[in-house]
């Protein structure tokens, strides 16, 4: 009887351990992880960003860069998450995908995603997110996010969903 109980306890612990090691379903596909990021950063007024959930999408050494033809500013993952805690976002923010081009090979991927964003003040913008991802441990990780905004002088090309 004691032997059977030990086997049952061992199997239960093993199954629980395996279940905890399995990544969330959205993290197993490129579309899934990017859609999860968009879901996390799109919030209603009064909500707070779940920075723990956002952190889980990125490789711990991920970098974030906003750039245009005149400047580039890079942040660490911790700095990016601090930025998302700004009260500006608590007023509400929407970001959605317009178009996406994915190139993938041997556990790495490059994604060019055209996005539409709107803040609580009604300011609308379009731009391109450039994601670099790696696949290991049964899931995708975002290792880099580089983005730029569309301007009157530099429009998003048709091949990326522009007009």
C-alpha positions in Angstrom: 0.0 0.0 0.0 2.8 2.4 0.9 4.5 1.5 -2.3 1.4 2.3 -4.4 0.9 5.6 -2.6 4.5 6.6 -3.3 4.1 5.8 -7.0 0.9 7.8 -7.1 2.5 10.8 -5.4 5.6 10.5 -7.7 3.4 10.4 -10.8 1.3 13.3 -9.6 4.4 15.4 -8.9 5.9 14.5 -12.3 2.8 15.4 -14.2 2.5 18.7 -12.3 6.1 19.5 -13.0 5.7 18.7 -16.7 2.6 20.9 -16.9 4.4 23.8 -15.4 7.3 23.5 -17.9 4.9 23.5 -20.9 4.8 27.0 -22.3 1.5 28.7 -22.9 -0.2 28.0 -26.2 0.3 31.5 -27.6 4.0 31.3 -27.1 4.3 28.3 -29.4 3.6 30.2 -32.6 4.9 33.5 -34.0 1.4 34.8 -34.5 0.4 33.7 -31.0 3.2 35.5 -29.2 2.8 38.7 -31.2 -1.0 38.7 -30.7 -0.5 38.1 -27.0 1.8 41.2 -26.8 -0.8 43.3 -28.6 -3.5 42.0 -26.2 -1.3 42.9 -23.2 -0.4 46.5 -24.3 -4.0 47.3 -25.4 -5.8 48.4 -22.3 -9.0 50.1 -21.3 -9.1 53.3 -19.2 -8.2 52.6 -15.6 -6.6 49.2 -16.2 -2.9 48.6 -15.4 -0.5 46.8 -17.7 0.3 43.3 -16.6 4.1 43.8 -16.8 4.7 40.3 -15.5 2.8 38.8 -18.4 4.6 41.1 -20.9 8.0 40.2 -19.4 7.2 36.5 -20.1 7.0 37.2 -23.8 10.6 38.6 -24.0 14.0 37.0 -23.7 15.5 38.5 -20.5 18.1 40.4 -22.5 15.7 41.8 -25.0 16.3 45.3 -26.4 13.7 47.9 -27.5 14.6 50.6 -30.0 12.4 53.4 -31.4 14.0 55.0 -34.4 13.5 57.2 -37.4 15.9 58.7 -40.0 17.1 61.3 -37.4 17.5 59.3 -34.2 17.4 56.0 -32.4 16.7 55.4 -28.7 17.3 52.0 -27.1 15.8 50.6 -23.9 16.4 47.5 -21.8 13.5 45.2 -20.9 13.3 46.7 -17.4 13.2 50.3 -18.8 10.5 49.3 -21.3 8.3 47.8 -18.6 8.8 50.9 -16.5 7.7 53.0 -19.4 4.5 50.9 -19.7 3.7 51.7 -16.0 3.4 55.4 -16.9 -0.1 56.8 -16.0 -0.4 57.8 -19.7 -1.3 54.2 -20.5 -3.8 53.9 -17.7 -5.9 56.3 -19.6 -6.3 53.7 -22.3 -4.3 52.6 -25.3 -5.1 50.5 -28.4 -2.6 48.9 -30.7 -3.7 46.5 -33.5 -2.1 44.8 -36.4 -2.8 45.9 -39.9 -0.4 43.8 -41.9 2.4 41.3 -41.2 5.3 39.8 -43.1 7.1 36.8 -41.4 10.4 35.3 -42.4 11.5 32.2 -40.4 14.4 29.8 -40.6 15.9 27.3 -38.1 14.6 28.7 -34.9 14.9 32.4 -35.7 12.3 34.8 -37.2 12.0 38.3 -38.4 8.5 39.9 -38.4 7.6 43.2 -40.0 4.3 44.2 -38.6 2.4 47.3 -39.6 0.3 48.6 -36.7 -2.4 51.1 -35.9 -2.3 52.8 -32.5 -4.6 55.2 -30.7 -4.2 56.8 -27.3 -6.8 58.1 -24.8 -6.5 61.6 -26.3 -7.6 60.3 -29.7 -4.1 60.6 -31.2 -3.9 58.0 -34.0 -0.7 56.7 -35.5 0.6 54.0 -37.8 4.0 52.5 -37.8 6.0 49.4 -38.3 7.2 47.0 -35.5 10.2 44.9 -36.4 10.4 41.9 -34.2 13.3 39.4 -34.0 12.4 36.1 -32.3 14.1 32.9 -31.4 12.5 29.5 -30.7 13.8 27.2 -28.0 12.5 25.4 -24.9 9.2 24.7 -26.8 8.3 28.3 -27.3 9.1 31.6 -29.1 10.9 34.5 -27.4 11.0 38.1 -28.6 14.7 39.1 -28.4 14.4 42.5 -30.1 11.7 45.0 -30.9 12.5 48.0 -33.2 9.8 50.3 -34.3 9.2 53.5 -36.2 6.2 55.7 -36.9 4.8 56.7 -40.2 5.1 60.4 -41.1 3.7 62.7 -43.8 7.1 62.5 -45.5 7.7 58.8 -45.1 4.6 56.7 -45.7 4.3 53.0 -45.1 4.9 51.1 -48.4 2.1 49.1 -50.0 4.1 45.9 -49.5 3.6 46.4 -45.7 0.0 47.3 -45.9 0.3 51.0 -46.6 -1.8 53.0 -49.0 
